[in-house]
Amino acid sequence: MLNMVLSPLAVVATTFNAGDTVRVTISFNYVVGVNTTVKLQACPYYTNILGKHMVNSCVGSTDLPLIAASTPTPQSATVDFVLVPKANGGIDNGTYGLRIWIEDTDAIAEQDSVIIVSGNSSGGIGDTLTSIMPMLMMVMMMGMIMPMMQGMGGGSEE
């Protein structure tokens, strides 16, 4: 049996660039009957009208060995995660919360609005196509309409 409670976080909002590695260090107390290893995980999350959503492409984890302890024992641990850029299927620019948890336990700590992401570059073939699509559509429509308009001119040249 593992008894662990993560304290509320006291993180100051910090700005990161997409692609940066974020290092989180936490301290907690635990009680466990036998030596065990747990998985500490962390990632950014955002909230919308449908609730909280973790940015799964940015989850970081580390194995955390715990020595058997029958009384609350202090421990600290560090976990890193990468803010995968939007172009690689990751995080968009914006403000996110931080979630830290121990896998397969109820130990969770969260804090809203502490990770500010910027630096996602615009560019690449997807952004280029998106920007020229309206113009391309207009040219195609003109190509379809112009022959019809010329046929409606009526009369023939003699």
LUMKE-763502 format. One line per field, with one value per residue (C-alpha): x, y, z. Coordinates in pm, whole numbers, plus 50000, padded with zeros to 5 digits. Layout:
// residues N
u = c(X, ...)
v = c(Y, ...)
w = c(Z, ...)
// end
This chain:
// residues 158
u = c(50000, 50125, 50003, 50119, 49983, 50120, 50101, 49942, 50187, 50332, 50468, 50522, 50398, 50689, 50718, 50871, 50931, 50782, 51050, 51184, 51229, 51050, 51196, 50964, 51089, 50842, 50865, 50622, 50581, 50503, 50438, 50491, 50516, 50780, 51045, 50873, 50916, 50644, 50617, 50610, 50452, 50399, 50252, 50070, 49691, 49427, 49069, 48770, 48394, 48437, 48676, 49050, 49257, 49617, 49849, 49938, 50221, 50407, 50382, 50711, 50778, 51048, 51075, 51091, 51226, 51073, 51227, 50986, 50877, 50610, 50606, 50565, 50900, 51005, 51109, 51179, 51183, 51240, 51060, 51124, 50886, 50928, 50689, 50656, 50593, 50253, 50413, 50509, 50161, 50225, 50131, 49997, 50092, 49894, 49866, 49848, 49823, 50072, 49966, 50189, 50077, 50193, 50070, 49811, 49753, 49529, 49831, 49775, 49878, 49767, 49808, 49631, 49795, 50163, 50307, 50302, 50401, 50520, 50759, 50557, 50671, 50433, 50560, 50576, 50359, 50042, 50054, 50143, 49847, 49613, 49720, 49684, 49365, 49120, 49305, 49326, 48951, 48877, 49092, 48921, 48574, 48670, 48793, 48449, 48242, 48428, 48343, 47976, 47977, 48138, 47867, 47594, 47721, 47463, 47500, 47770, 48033, 47988)
v = c(50000, 50345, 50650, 50971, 51323, 51589, 51938, 52221, 52371, 52718, 52778, 53123, 53174, 53137, 53186, 52908, 52865, 52572, 52303, 52392, 52132, 52213, 52073, 52037, 51951, 51851, 51759, 51531, 51286, 50918, 50596, 50258, 49906, 49766, 49909, 50010, 50221, 50457, 50665, 51044, 51227, 51592, 51784, 52104, 52111, 52353, 52412, 52478, 52438, 52060, 52049, 51995, 51838, 51725, 51796, 51429, 51495, 51679, 51426, 51361, 51083, 50944, 50635, 50718, 50456, 50470, 50293, 50124, 50367, 50324, 50693, 50990, 51026, 51336, 51287, 51512, 51428, 51590, 51525, 51684, 51726, 51881, 52142, 51971, 52240, 52261, 52179, 51837, 51765, 51932, 52237, 52565, 52912, 53010, 52978, 52635, 52481, 52232, 51886, 51647, 51300, 50959, 50695, 50449, 50654, 50937, 51165, 51467, 51831, 52102, 52473, 52683, 52939, 52882, 52776, 53041, 52900, 53114, 53069, 52833, 52937, 52976, 52830, 52505, 52372, 52357, 52724, 52824, 52636, 52781, 53134, 53104, 52893, 53188, 53336, 52995, 52943, 53283, 53209, 52872, 53028, 53299, 53024, 52861, 53180, 53363, 53110, 53125, 53504, 53514, 53277, 53510, 53805, 53716, 53782, 53680, 53877, 53926)
w = c(50000, 49908, 50093, 49931, 49924, 49691, 49835, 49641, 49396, 49442, 49093, 48944, 48587, 48345, 47969, 47759, 47388, 47202, 47202, 47548, 47820, 48145, 48469, 48767, 49117, 49387, 49753, 49931, 50218, 50168, 50357, 50187, 50331, 50095, 49866, 49545, 49235, 49114, 48799, 48852, 48558, 48462, 48173, 48078, 48062, 47938, 48042, 47820, 47850, 47835, 48132, 48178, 47902, 47930, 47639, 47591, 47346, 47624, 47910, 48085, 48333, 48556, 48773, 49142, 49384, 49733, 50032, 50275, 50547, 50816, 50911, 50676, 50502, 50307, 49946, 49652, 49283, 48948, 48621, 48279, 47989, 47645, 47506, 47168, 46902, 46733, 46396, 46540, 46678, 47012, 47211, 47072, 47193, 47501, 47878, 48041, 48384, 48529, 48641, 48836, 48937, 49049, 48805, 48943, 49261, 49375, 49426, 49198, 49217, 48973, 48930, 48666, 48435, 48513, 48175, 47903, 47564, 47276, 46987, 46770, 46426, 46142, 45825, 45640, 45362, 45572, 45666, 45310, 45164, 45425, 45342, 44963, 44960, 44938, 44642, 44473, 44517, 44362, 44057, 44010, 44032, 43782, 43551, 43565, 43545, 43265, 42989, 43090, 43085, 42740, 42610, 42741, 42540, 42279, 41916, 41687, 41519, 41148)
// end
